[in-house]
Each structure stands twice: as structure tokens, then as C-alpha cells.
Amino acid sequence: MLTIGQLAAYAGVTIRAVRHYHAKGLLPEPDRDRSGYRRYDAAAVVELIRIRTLADAGVPLSRVRELLAAGPEEFAAAVEEIDRRLRAEIRERQRHRERIAQLAAGDSLALPPQATAYLDRMYELGFPQRIIEIERDSWILITAQIPDEVPALMAVKRAQLEDETLRRLYLDIGDIVDCGPDDPRLPSFADRVAAFIEAAAAEAEAKTEAVGMPQEQPISDDLVALLDAAFLECFPCAARLLELLEERGWTGWTNIRRIEPDEAASRARGSSPADSGC
């Protein structure tokens, strides 16, 4: 007859595990002898080894008793079902590992490779950290809403990033990111932005006429409004800059467009110098 310690040693488990199996009702507890100790026989060792083998194979303890009492066919069916569950858990854990790996990669957690490459290029070109973070958050929003459009949009952004004039504008935005609406640099900056937009619009119109079809804006109005709101929140001078651009004939930020004559007239009738902050 064996003590609980000897039983555990024979079966290759801990005494704590034996007591846990007792508590779960998987291994019957023998009566105590005259000295107050529980004594186990060879049958208890065999049963404990069977329990340990099933548990080590990943069988939930709630199913162990069922399998111990099952016939050959029931046992095989139960093992097959448990194996399917374990395979599903392995696949899920593998997905978790992939997400953990993305966490270690920083920006790539919520962005596709094209977007992270774009941000890396901004780092290489010396863009301020604040501007890169704002770009990153904007592309996280865009990717969440229109992931299929991101590769094409990023191709355009990468090309723009290599344009010296636009790159200089981006860098200058970094210089005024914390300036107030009365900063004297804003009007001249608005002039440069408007000039770039004018040139880009003329180039885009020429390409559109060449292919014979209108350009489409893949970003919805709701997403444009959300991105514009983020821009206004990030820059104290953003509202004033947009006002200055409107004075130069352009409206919006994410989807900048020309103000049509009738729209300009309507704005003139509905506002005053006090309204515009002038």
C-alpha cells in the first residue's frame, strides 16, 4: 500500500495534483488507516496514470471521467472531437502570435505595409515626429474604413512625398504646428499651399481630360469630415488656415476643392468680416 506521496511519484504527478483530482471526483479517496493516513493500491496508480495521460493530452478535466468510462468507439469519437477543438485553439493562438508580432512592429499593428513604408520614408526625410504621428493616425482611420483603397492612395502619397515643393510644405507645417491663429506666417503659408493646389489641380484636370473620364474621390464624405475634424483638433491654427485658403478660392483639407462662383457668392452673403475672424 502506498502513501499519497508514493502514489504521486509512481504516476509522475505532484501531491497537489492528486488532491486536485480527488476534489474533481476523478480519483476516489481511500479510507484512512489506523494511523490516519490514506493508503493507495496498484489500481489507484493505474487510474491516476490514465487521468494524467488524458490531462497531458489536453483533454479538459470535465471530460476525463467521461473518457475513462467510455467504450472503444465512444472513446475514439470523443478523442477526435477533442482533437478538432485543440486544432482550432492552435489556429487561434497562432493568430494571436501574429498580432503580438505586429505589436512589436509598432505602426504596422493597424496599418498595411504600404502605409508603414510611407511613414518610414517620412522619417528618412526628416519630418517632425508630431507630423508623422498625425499622418499615422489619419491612415489608421482610412485603413479601417476603406482598406482596399489604401494601396492606390498610398501610391499617390508616395509620389507626392518625393515632390520637393510639397515636401517643403509638409516640413513647414511642422514649424507652425503649435502656432496660434494670429501667427504672421500663416498668410504666406496659405499663399504657398494655394499655389501648390492650383498647380496640382491643373495637372489633375489635364490627366482627366486625357483619359476621358472624371476623377472619383474614394473617401466618403463622412470620413473626410472625420479627418478634417482631426486636423482641426491637432493644429491650433488650422481653422484660421482653412479660412485663409477659402479667401484664396479653396475649401476643405482632406479633400481640397475649388470654391465655385455661386458657392463663393453664397458664402459672401452669409458671412461678415467678424464671422471670418479677420
MARLUMVO-183600 format. One record per residue (C-alpha): residue number from 1; residue in one letter; chain; x, y, z. Coordinates in steps of 0.001 Angstrom, whole numbers, plus 500000, padded with zeros to 6 digits. Layout:
atom seq=NUM&type=A&mol=A&u=X&v=Y&w=Z
...
***
This chain:
atom seq=1&type=M&mol=A&u=500000&v=500000&w=500000
atom seq=2&type=L&mol=A&u=501227&v=503447&w=499083
atom seq=3&type=T&mol=A&u=501130&v=506857&w=500729
atom seq=4&type=I&mol=A&u=499882&v=509820&w=498690
atom seq=5&type=G&mol=A&u=503483&v=510870&w=498121
atom seq=6&type=Q&mol=A&u=504441&v=507468&w=496792
atom seq=7&type=L&mol=A&u=501334&v=507378&w=494590
atom seq=8&type=A&mol=A&u=502214&v=510759&w=493108
atom seq=9&type=A&mol=A&u=505808&v=509652&w=492454
atom seq=10&type=Y&mol=A&u=504723&v=506442&w=490692
atom seq=11&type=A&mol=A&u=502302&v=508359&w=488434
atom seq=12&type=G&mol=A&u=504658&v=511283&w=487773
atom seq=13&type=V&mol=A&u=502462&v=513983&w=489237
atom seq=14&type=T&mol=A&u=502541&v=516216&w=492291
atom seq=15&type=I&mol=A&u=500720&v=515589&w=495554
atom seq=16&type=R&mol=A&u=498796&v=518768&w=494847
atom seq=17&type=A&mol=A&u=497620&v=517281&w=491520
atom seq=18&type=V&mol=A&u=496424&v=514129&w=493313
atom seq=19&type=R&mol=A&u=494403&v=516207&w=495747
atom seq=20&type=H&mol=A&u=493022&v=518255&w=492848
atom seq=21&type=Y&mol=A&u=491842&v=515070&w=491119
atom seq=22&type=H&mol=A&u=490243&v=513988&w=494394
atom seq=23&type=A&mol=A&u=488402&v=517321&w=494592
atom seq=24&type=K&mol=A&u=487197&v=516944&w=490994
atom seq=25&type=G&mol=A&u=485892&v=513454&w=491735
atom seq=26&type=L&mol=A&u=488197&v=511831&w=489184
atom seq=27&type=L&mol=A&u=490197&v=509726&w=491633
atom seq=28&type=P&mol=A&u=488374&v=508159&w=494603
atom seq=29&type=E&mol=A&u=489817&v=508897&w=498013
atom seq=30&type=P&mol=A&u=490571&v=505749&w=500011
atom seq=31&type=D&mol=A&u=489700&v=505468&w=503672
atom seq=32&type=R&mol=A&u=492347&v=506365&w=506228
atom seq=33&type=D&mol=A&u=494208&v=503625&w=508083
atom seq=34&type=R&mol=A&u=494570&v=503387&w=511856
atom seq=35&type=S&mol=A&u=497417&v=505896&w=511744
atom seq=36&type=G&mol=A&u=495241&v=508440&w=509970
atom seq=37&type=Y&mol=A&u=496923&v=508125&w=506557
atom seq=38&type=R&mol=A&u=495301&v=507347&w=503245
atom seq=39&type=R&mol=A&u=496744&v=504291&w=501542
atom seq=40&type=Y&mol=A&u=496573&v=503602&w=497802
atom seq=41&type=D&mol=A&u=496808&v=500342&w=495908
atom seq=42&type=A&mol=A&u=498111&v=499476&w=492430
atom seq=43&type=A&mol=A&u=494684&v=500124&w=490875
atom seq=44&type=A&mol=A&u=494848&v=503723&w=492093
atom seq=45&type=V&mol=A&u=498257&v=504130&w=490426
atom seq=46&type=V&mol=A&u=496880&v=502813&w=487112
atom seq=47&type=E&mol=A&u=493840&v=505082&w=487321
atom seq=48&type=L&mol=A&u=495974&v=508125&w=488170
atom seq=49&type=I&mol=A&u=498296&v=507418&w=485233
atom seq=50&type=R&mol=A&u=495285&v=507259&w=482905
atom seq=51&type=I&mol=A&u=493995&v=510561&w=484272
atom seq=52&type=R&mol=A&u=497415&v=512179&w=483905
atom seq=53&type=T&mol=A&u=497784&v=510877&w=480345
atom seq=54&type=L&mol=A&u=494436&v=512342&w=479274
atom seq=55&type=A&mol=A&u=495130&v=515652&w=481014
atom seq=56&type=D&mol=A&u=498584&v=515914&w=479432
atom seq=57&type=A&mol=A&u=496990&v=515325&w=476025
atom seq=58&type=G&mol=A&u=494853&v=518424&w=476500
atom seq=59&type=V&mol=A&u=491625&v=516716&w=477491
atom seq=60&type=P&mol=A&u=489623&v=519061&w=479740
atom seq=61&type=L&mol=A&u=489211&v=517649&w=483232
atom seq=62&type=S&mol=A&u=485447&v=517980&w=482759
atom seq=63&type=R&mol=A&u=485713&v=515311&w=480022
atom seq=64&type=V&mol=A&u=488210&v=512978&w=481710
atom seq=65&type=R&mol=A&u=485645&v=510977&w=483684
atom seq=66&type=E&mol=A&u=483565&v=510503&w=480511
atom seq=67&type=L&mol=A&u=486558&v=509139&w=478603
atom seq=68&type=L&mol=A&u=487664&v=506894&w=481441
atom seq=69&type=A&mol=A&u=484250&v=505205&w=481362
atom seq=70&type=A&mol=A&u=483821&v=505179&w=477575
atom seq=71&type=G&mol=A&u=483926&v=502104&w=475354
atom seq=72&type=P&mol=A&u=486358&v=501918&w=472406
atom seq=73&type=E&mol=A&u=484035&v=503568&w=469866
atom seq=74&type=E&mol=A&u=482878&v=506312&w=472230
atom seq=75&type=F&mol=A&u=486457&v=506914&w=473287
atom seq=76&type=A&mol=A&u=487639&v=507281&w=469668
atom seq=77&type=A&mol=A&u=484795&v=509674&w=468813
atom seq=78&type=A&mol=A&u=485452&v=511790&w=471899
atom seq=79&type=V&mol=A&u=489187&v=511934&w=471199
atom seq=80&type=E&mol=A&u=488510&v=513001&w=467601
atom seq=81&type=E&mol=A&u=486217&v=515799&w=468778
atom seq=82&type=I&mol=A&u=488782&v=516979&w=471333
atom seq=83&type=D&mol=A&u=491458&v=516906&w=468630
atom seq=84&type=R&mol=A&u=489332&v=519173&w=466419
atom seq=85&type=R&mol=A&u=488933&v=521603&w=469296
atom seq=86&type=L&mol=A&u=492657&v=521603&w=470000
atom seq=87&type=R&mol=A&u=493459&v=522272&w=466341
atom seq=88&type=A&mol=A&u=491054&v=525225&w=466371
atom seq=89&type=E&mol=A&u=492711&v=526557&w=469536
atom seq=90&type=I&mol=A&u=496137&v=526207&w=467938
atom seq=91&type=R&mol=A&u=494996&v=528204&w=464906
atom seq=92&type=E&mol=A&u=493568&v=530885&w=467186
atom seq=93&type=R&mol=A&u=496773&v=531042&w=469215
atom seq=94&type=Q&mol=A&u=498775&v=531332&w=466015
atom seq=95&type=R&mol=A&u=496666&v=534331&w=465039
atom seq=96&type=H&mol=A&u=497350&v=535803&w=468464
atom seq=97&type=R&mol=A&u=501077&v=535278&w=467938
atom seq=98&type=E&mol=A&u=500885&v=537098&w=464625
atom seq=99&type=R&mol=A&u=499123&v=540025&w=466280
atom seq=100&type=I&mol=A&u=501724&v=540068&w=469070
atom seq=101&type=A&mol=A&u=504456&v=540185&w=466428
atom seq=102&type=Q&mol=A&u=502679&v=543162&w=464879
atom seq=103&type=L&mol=A&u=502587&v=544863&w=468272
atom seq=104&type=A&mol=A&u=506369&v=544616&w=468383
atom seq=105&type=A&mol=A&u=506481&v=546223&w=464944
atom seq=106&type=G&mol=A&u=504799&v=549424&w=466155
atom seq=107&type=D&mol=A&u=502898&v=551255&w=463396
atom seq=108&type=S&mol=A&u=502267&v=548055&w=461461
atom seq=109&type=L&mol=A&u=499787&v=546973&w=464128
atom seq=110&type=A&mol=A&u=496921&v=548785&w=462378
atom seq=111&type=L&mol=A&u=498471&v=549715&w=459044
atom seq=112&type=P&mol=A&u=499273&v=547814&w=455843
atom seq=113&type=P&mol=A&u=502875&v=547580&w=454557
atom seq=114&type=Q&mol=A&u=502379&v=550414&w=452044
atom seq=115&type=A&mol=A&u=501415&v=552827&w=454823
atom seq=116&type=T&mol=A&u=504253&v=551827&w=457152
atom seq=117&type=A&mol=A&u=506707&v=552217&w=454263
atom seq=118&type=Y&mol=A&u=505293&v=555714&w=453683
atom seq=119&type=L&mol=A&u=505789&v=556628&w=457342
atom seq=120&type=D&mol=A&u=509324&v=555199&w=457252
atom seq=121&type=R&mol=A&u=510060&v=557430&w=454271
atom seq=122&type=M&mol=A&u=508806&v=560434&w=456229
atom seq=123&type=Y&mol=A&u=511268&v=559534&w=458999
atom seq=124&type=E&mol=A&u=514064&v=559280&w=456430
atom seq=125&type=L&mol=A&u=513236&v=562729&w=455032
atom seq=126&type=G&mol=A&u=513394&v=564318&w=458479
atom seq=127&type=F&mol=A&u=509730&v=565065&w=459081
atom seq=128&type=P&mol=A&u=508880&v=566114&w=462652
atom seq=129&type=Q&mol=A&u=507617&v=563333&w=464898
atom seq=130&type=R&mol=A&u=504354&v=565206&w=465532
atom seq=131&type=I&mol=A&u=503556&v=565388&w=461803
atom seq=132&type=I&mol=A&u=504347&v=561703&w=461321
atom seq=133&type=E&mol=A&u=502072&v=560753&w=464215
atom seq=134&type=I&mol=A&u=499223&v=562818&w=462759
atom seq=135&type=E&mol=A&u=499722&v=561145&w=459372
atom seq=136&type=R&mol=A&u=499816&v=557737&w=461045
atom seq=137&type=D&mol=A&u=496549&v=558291&w=462899
atom seq=138&type=S&mol=A&u=494875&v=559570&w=459727
atom seq=139&type=W&mol=A&u=495896&v=556463&w=457807
atom seq=140&type=I&mol=A&u=494707&v=554229&w=460616
atom seq=141&type=L&mol=A&u=491258&v=555824&w=460190
atom seq=142&type=I&mol=A&u=491387&v=555460&w=456404
atom seq=143&type=T&mol=A&u=492589&v=551847&w=456542
atom seq=144&type=A&mol=A&u=489799&v=550893&w=458925
atom seq=145&type=Q&mol=A&u=487147&v=552282&w=456558
atom seq=146&type=I&mol=A&u=488453&v=551601&w=453047
atom seq=147&type=P&mol=A&u=491291&v=549045&w=453286
atom seq=148&type=D&mol=A&u=491017&v=548060&w=449604
atom seq=149&type=E&mol=A&u=491679&v=551635&w=448509
atom seq=150&type=V&mol=A&u=494816&v=552106&w=450592
atom seq=151&type=P&mol=A&u=497390&v=550705&w=448086
atom seq=152&type=A&mol=A&u=496250&v=553099&w=445343
atom seq=153&type=L&mol=A&u=496018&v=556051&w=447731
atom seq=154&type=M&mol=A&u=499452&v=555284&w=449137
atom seq=155&type=A&mol=A&u=500963&v=555178&w=445652
atom seq=156&type=V&mol=A&u=499760&v=558749&w=445164
atom seq=157&type=K&mol=A&u=501035&v=559811&w=448592
atom seq=158&type=R&mol=A&u=504463&v=558283&w=447998
atom seq=159&type=A&mol=A&u=504741&v=560155&w=444700
atom seq=160&type=Q&mol=A&u=503698&v=563392&w=446410
atom seq=161&type=L&mol=A&u=506261&v=562817&w=449132
atom seq=162&type=E&mol=A&u=509017&v=562904&w=446535
atom seq=163&type=D&mol=A&u=507777&v=566264&w=445213
atom seq=164&type=E&mol=A&u=510173&v=568872&w=446580
atom seq=165&type=T&mol=A&u=507542&v=571640&w=446800
atom seq=166&type=L&mol=A&u=505018&v=569532&w=448685
atom seq=167&type=R&mol=A&u=507705&v=568085&w=450912
atom seq=168&type=R&mol=A&u=508773&v=571610&w=451848
atom seq=169&type=L&mol=A&u=505159&v=572479&w=452680
atom seq=170&type=Y&mol=A&u=504894&v=569410&w=454905
atom seq=171&type=L&mol=A&u=508079&v=570338&w=456715
atom seq=172&type=D&mol=A&u=506868&v=573911&w=457183
atom seq=173&type=I&mol=A&u=503608&v=572625&w=458655
atom seq=174&type=G&mol=A&u=505792&v=571074&w=461316
atom seq=175&type=D&mol=A&u=507152&v=574537&w=462113
atom seq=176&type=I&mol=A&u=503689&v=576039&w=462606
atom seq=177&type=V&mol=A&u=502001&v=573028&w=464190
atom seq=178&type=D&mol=A&u=501726&v=574767&w=467577
atom seq=179&type=C&mol=A&u=501310&v=578357&w=466395
atom seq=180&type=G&mol=A&u=498148&v=580322&w=467093
atom seq=181&type=P&mol=A&u=495643&v=581761&w=464615
atom seq=182&type=D&mol=A&u=497344&v=585176&w=464703
atom seq=183&type=D&mol=A&u=500763&v=583901&w=463679
atom seq=184&type=P&mol=A&u=502102&v=586269&w=460935
atom seq=185&type=R&mol=A&u=503483&v=583326&w=458934
atom seq=186&type=L&mol=A&u=500037&v=581929&w=458140
atom seq=187&type=P&mol=A&u=499074&v=584185&w=455180
atom seq=188&type=S&mol=A&u=502280&v=583490&w=453264
atom seq=189&type=F&mol=A&u=501981&v=579805&w=454056
atom seq=190&type=A&mol=A&u=498393&v=579841&w=452770
atom seq=191&type=D&mol=A&u=499656&v=581505&w=449577
atom seq=192&type=R&mol=A&u=502120&v=578681&w=449032
atom seq=193&type=V&mol=A&u=499535&v=575987&w=449776
atom seq=194&type=A&mol=A&u=497040&v=577593&w=447385
atom seq=195&type=A&mol=A&u=499682&v=577871&w=444659
atom seq=196&type=F&mol=A&u=500561&v=574202&w=445027
atom seq=197&type=I&mol=A&u=496902&v=573179&w=444991
atom seq=198&type=E&mol=A&u=496309&v=575264&w=441889
atom seq=199&type=A&mol=A&u=499188&v=573605&w=440056
atom seq=200&type=A&mol=A&u=498168&v=570117&w=441223
atom seq=201&type=A&mol=A&u=494547&v=570722&w=440204
atom seq=202&type=A&mol=A&u=495597&v=571881&w=436728
atom seq=203&type=E&mol=A&u=497745&v=568782&w=436313
atom seq=204&type=A&mol=A&u=494932&v=566516&w=437524
atom seq=205&type=E&mol=A&u=492421&v=568161&w=435161
atom seq=206&type=A&mol=A&u=494794&v=567650&w=432241
atom seq=207&type=K&mol=A&u=495178&v=563969&w=433075
atom seq=208&type=T&mol=A&u=491422&v=563586&w=433470
atom seq=209&type=E&mol=A&u=490787&v=565099&w=430050
atom seq=210&type=A&mol=A&u=493453&v=562840&w=428549
atom seq=211&type=V&mol=A&u=491784&v=559651&w=429749
atom seq=212&type=G&mol=A&u=488276&v=560968&w=429106
atom seq=213&type=M&mol=A&u=486751&v=560157&w=432472
atom seq=214&type=P&mol=A&u=486161&v=562098&w=435709
atom seq=215&type=Q&mol=A&u=488266&v=561511&w=438787
atom seq=216&type=E&mol=A&u=486481&v=559883&w=441707
atom seq=217&type=Q&mol=A&u=487038&v=560563&w=445387
atom seq=218&type=P&mol=A&u=487280&v=557138&w=447114
atom seq=219&type=I&mol=A&u=486937&v=558637&w=450596
atom seq=220&type=S&mol=A&u=483368&v=559122&w=451768
atom seq=221&type=D&mol=A&u=482087&v=562492&w=452935
atom seq=222&type=D&mol=A&u=481743&v=561156&w=456488
atom seq=223&type=L&mol=A&u=485367&v=560023&w=456565
atom seq=224&type=V&mol=A&u=486512&v=563321&w=455030
atom seq=225&type=A&mol=A&u=484631&v=565176&w=457793
atom seq=226&type=L&mol=A&u=486264&v=562962&w=460455
atom seq=227&type=L&mol=A&u=489753&v=563528&w=459042
atom seq=228&type=D&mol=A&u=489158&v=567263&w=458741
atom seq=229&type=A&mol=A&u=487973&v=567336&w=462343
atom seq=230&type=A&mol=A&u=491171&v=565547&w=463401
atom seq=231&type=F&mol=A&u=493197&v=568169&w=461511
atom seq=232&type=L&mol=A&u=491363&v=570978&w=463316
atom seq=233&type=E&mol=A&u=491999&v=569301&w=466678
atom seq=234&type=C&mol=A&u=495712&v=568789&w=466051
atom seq=235&type=F&mol=A&u=496627&v=572309&w=464912
atom seq=236&type=P&mol=A&u=495635&v=575415&w=466888
atom seq=237&type=C&mol=A&u=495996&v=577453&w=463695
atom seq=238&type=A&mol=A&u=494037&v=575015&w=461497
atom seq=239&type=A&mol=A&u=490729&v=576909&w=461497
atom seq=240&type=R&mol=A&u=492452&v=580161&w=460515
atom seq=241&type=L&mol=A&u=494486&v=578409&w=457820
atom seq=242&type=L&mol=A&u=491292&v=577000&w=456297
atom seq=243&type=E&mol=A&u=489777&v=580492&w=456337
atom seq=244&type=L&mol=A&u=492826&v=581843&w=454503
atom seq=245&type=L&mol=A&u=492569&v=579074&w=451909
atom seq=246&type=E&mol=A&u=488898&v=579894&w=451380
atom seq=247&type=E&mol=A&u=489879&v=583517&w=450728
atom seq=248&type=R&mol=A&u=492142&v=582113&w=448016
atom seq=249&type=G&mol=A&u=489350&v=580057&w=446465
atom seq=250&type=W&mol=A&u=489770&v=576632&w=448070
atom seq=251&type=T&mol=A&u=487823&v=574765&w=450731
atom seq=252&type=G&mol=A&u=488424&v=571644&w=452778
atom seq=253&type=W&mol=A&u=491626&v=569930&w=453799
atom seq=254&type=T&mol=A&u=491409&v=566163&w=453289
atom seq=255&type=N&mol=A&u=489509&v=566659&w=450047
atom seq=256&type=I&mol=A&u=490508&v=570163&w=448965
atom seq=257&type=R&mol=A&u=488272&v=571510&w=446219
atom seq=258&type=R&mol=A&u=487811&v=574756&w=444376
atom seq=259&type=I&mol=A&u=485047&v=577078&w=445596
atom seq=260&type=E&mol=A&u=482645&v=577575&w=442714
atom seq=261&type=P&mol=A&u=481424&v=581150&w=441927
atom seq=262&type=D&mol=A&u=477880&v=580533&w=443154
atom seq=263&type=E&mol=A&u=479211&v=578946&w=446346
atom seq=264&type=A&mol=A&u=481544&v=581918&w=446884
atom seq=265&type=A&mol=A&u=478619&v=584329&w=446448
atom seq=266&type=S&mol=A&u=476568&v=582343&w=448938
atom seq=267&type=R&mol=A&u=479419&v=582416&w=451454
atom seq=268&type=A&mol=A&u=479782&v=586190&w=450966
atom seq=269&type=R&mol=A&u=476079&v=586752&w=451650
atom seq=270&type=G&mol=A&u=476102&v=584539&w=454723
atom seq=271&type=S&mol=A&u=479216&v=585855&w=456460
atom seq=272&type=S&mol=A&u=480817&v=589059&w=457609
atom seq=273&type=P&mol=A&u=484394&v=590070&w=458455
atom seq=274&type=A&mol=A&u=483597&v=589396&w=462103
atom seq=275&type=D&mol=A&u=482440&v=585868&w=461236
atom seq=276&type=S&mol=A&u=485634&v=585070&w=459355
atom seq=277&type=G&mol=A&u=487900&v=586175&w=462181
atom seq=278&type=C&mol=A&u=489521&v=588955&w=460110
***
